[in-house]
Amino acid sequence: MPRPAHRDHSLYFDYPHYDFVPPPELGGKAITHDAAVIGAGPVGLAAALELARHGVSCVVLDDKDTVNEGSRAICIARHSLEIMQQLGLSERFVAKALGWTHGTSYYGTQPVYRLEMPHSAEERFYPMYNLQQQYVEKYLVDAAMAHRKIEIRWQSRVTDISLTGAGATVAVQTRAGGYALSARYVIAADGARSAVRRQLDLPLKGDAYEGCYVIADVRLKSSYPTERRAFFNSPANPDSTVLIHRQPDNIWRIDYQLLPGEPEAEALKEESVLGRVGAILEMVGERSPWELEWWSLYKAYTLALDDYRHGPVLFTGDAAHLVPIFGVRGLNSGLADAMNAAWKLAYVLHGWAPERLLDSYSPERRGATLEVFDLASKSTKFMTPPTRGYRLMRDAALALALKSDLTRPLINPRQSQPYTYSKSPLTSFANRDREFGAGPIAGAPLVNRRLGEGHFLLDDLGPGFSGIYFARDGRLPSHLERLAAELGVDGEKFTSIVVSDPAASAAYGATEGSFYLVRPDRHIAARWRHVEPSEVRSALRQALGASPA
Ligand SMILES: Cc1cc2nc3c(=O)[nH]c(=O)nc-3n(C[C@H](O)[C@H](O)[C@H](O)COP(=O)(O)OP(=O)(O)OC[C@H]3O[C@@H](n4cnc5c(N)ncnc54)[C@H](O)[C@@H]3O)c2cc1C
């Protein structure tokens, strides 16, 4: 059986213990919370921190007393780092994580594809970082527990939820008894086996993939650099696939595919894992002693809810969708869900936007999931061919790639990318967007640019809406200063950023007087080659959920 990486067994991670604190409801106090977040996994915690960043208090419920145990996400993409930066956590993250830019795929032992992820001095963050999910969660928990607007209730299991006219009532079970928690809105972030989803009778729909992987983490001292290595038909695992990733603390992730029909129970025996991992390490020339930290079984799914909003409940992360890990998507997608759901919910709760704003959550984030399904199903089928015919074609492509460039693009693992909300009801002025010859389009997330020594464009974003104005003299004209003052949303002021750097302007396709209107989650609501204040006002209204003018 897989050995649990319990706090007493882990070779490198000190699992924290979080106490149960009896909540006021257990003493009979009736409270209606503005927002309840169910699940203190990475997605629920990110949502809670984003709500708090916009001044909204929330209560977070989780049934366990520590961070998630075992080995889960390790590859965290640049766009998630940009989210971490917004939440004030990127420095801690970068100090521990291993940044990387490239990878190699092998057919047998011969290299057939070099993965080069775009990276330049214009970026604050590497395209990808390896960091164990336990650390990601620990950083998020520390920040959430230190925030006066967030109350985490550990060891509190949600067993039921019912929708009321005024929100939702959540049944919570604790060691000191059960209680009912009332909230105007609920963010469901309770993971793949979501109790909220089950209680509301909302099925996940989609596909399960053939192919099964053993995921093993080992402690090994090695000087091999941080990159992704994928082996197809290697001598250590003939007829199937192996992935190798370096993690901090001298921990290495070895994923190997089981052969069709191979009994899972046998494959999960410790001696079997030791033998298979040993053969893989020998193949890649690792001779140092090593130890097993954790192992488990993984199968890929593309499953999602039909709608991520159900009345006052917004589903996020694995509670809303299960995506294959190939191409590093689950946690990365979930963090983007959290940010999207939380700023919208904060604006609605403050009364800064109509309830209708929440209707945009599902089309935007479910749209992102469907794109991930499309990309991930291609990389998953390449990693674990579903049929004999597919497998013959895959192997032919790999064999051809030994000699020719022609089939090499097929080996690309199609790593996680942020989604562009171009079809969102919040994105406007497509006609203005088309006037640009370069730069991120309306609906896309901002791209970073270096503006000076250690200073990048995304550093300057405020918590609310921002406007980027391009002017050679670096000054905001007085009529736009007045516009910016007007665009503040009650409690949250509008942040004006003026870019004078010619290279940054060119990258944004901007000329003197160009303007980008940016949402709190870094996505572009609309852009103008020549700013039109009346259109900016209208685009902001639309980005807040008003119907198009
Ligand atoms: C082997 C493996 C490798 C992966 N690698 C990657 C990767 O490299 N990159 C990537 O982006 N993703 C990866 N993923 C996916 C990633 O781990 C998940 O997508 C991520 O954990 C989802 O976060 P979440 O917060 O939505 O759910 P979870 O992390 O599952 O958190 C849910 C939380 O809800 C709590 N909870 C559940 N039920 C209840 C209840 N009834 N009451 C109260 N609390 C409850 C749980 O205790 C938990 O804390 C990987 C996953 C696996 C399994």
The ligand as an ORCA input file, in Angstrom:
! r2SCAN-3c Opt
* xyz 0 1
  C      -0.044     13.372     -8.044
  C      -0.558     14.748     -8.377
  C       0.283     15.653     -9.004
  C      -0.173     16.934     -9.325
  N       0.653     17.827     -9.946
  C       0.227     19.063    -10.271
  C       1.096     20.040    -10.827
  O       2.292     19.804    -10.988
  N       0.596     21.284    -11.122
  C      -0.720     21.595    -10.884
  O      -1.139     22.721    -11.200
  N      -1.559     20.695    -10.300
  C      -1.124     19.452     -9.985
  N      -1.957     18.560     -9.344
  C      -3.346     18.964     -9.014
  C      -3.432     19.733     -7.683
  O      -2.849     18.993     -6.641
  C      -4.898     20.011     -7.364
  O      -5.506     20.553     -8.510
  C      -5.050     20.974     -6.188
  O      -4.715     20.380     -4.969
  C      -6.504     21.450     -6.083
  O      -6.612     22.320     -4.993
  P      -8.021     22.534     -4.273
  O      -7.762     23.538     -3.206
  O      -9.061     22.781     -5.291
  O      -8.370     21.113     -3.655
  P      -7.596     20.291     -2.477
  O      -6.139     20.564     -2.547
  O      -8.065     18.911     -2.628
  O      -8.157     20.956     -1.172
  C      -9.486     20.704     -0.737
  C      -9.546     20.982      0.754
  O     -10.898     20.808      1.184
  C     -10.906     20.079      2.397
  N     -12.189     19.363      2.469
  C     -12.607     18.368      1.658
  N     -13.843     17.969      2.021
  C     -14.201     18.736      3.075
  C     -15.357     18.785      3.898
  N     -16.413     17.979      3.708
  N     -15.387     19.679      4.906
  C     -14.344     20.514      5.125
  N     -13.215     20.498      4.379
  C     -13.158     19.615      3.368
  C      -9.703     19.147      2.298
  O      -9.239     18.755      3.570
  C      -8.688     20.029      1.570
  O      -7.904     20.769      2.460
  C      -1.507     17.286     -9.002
  C      -2.354     16.369     -8.338
  C      -1.885     15.110     -8.041
  C      -2.812     14.158     -7.325
*
